[in-house]
């Protein structure tokens, strides 16, 4: 009787061409083959959608739909991720969803504009995690040099350390930020690590932040040497801008207030803070927790 090849043996892509399916340790080779075929089908569908998304980004650029505006819209990106998190379920972690879509969004951004990042040594992983592995990135020795690169148009955004209480003048970049020409527009990471309460870095750009349903605004203040922290808090509260957090520079003469909601340079509430020379320096969409919030249980009667 002549030898006949097994079904699929002549097809290099057939299920029996995979050595794992003839491995005696595989308990259900037929079921594994069917699962792998479904994986391949899903991968093809995902790839088709990614190519379709990239083509749409390229079309926006070709049609000049964003010729007069910044391609990087951090508020819009935050709302994309929030929408995906809200519909997400199953075993895949939110962190994986964030990493995947940050790469997808960053790829679209690079298709629409010549986008690059200025940051400081040590912040590269944070920058890459948010703006993608292929985005041009240059590190600088100090915040002032990163801001100079942004100001000169050598970078699209600057990523700088999140402000902290009592910083020395060379570290307190926010105290001399050339606002409103340069403004804070985003916070990193957008998906906070477990136990992380504050962002690790802020993103500065040459445009204002986009509004989302949940934002934080930043207001820079100058105070006289005899003005107490409590007096600054009271002034902000009286103006309708109660601070969620108040940061003081090392010399105590500059303060940075974080408030609920974005505050624009022409916000009328700033007028009553004229003695403190209040200036809005931007803001950011509130980051999301890595773990999905647990649904609240109804209170027992």
Order of alpha helices (4+ residues) and beta strands (2+ residues): alpha-alpha-alpha-beta-alpha-beta-alpha-beta-beta-beta-beta-beta-alpha-beta-beta-beta-beta
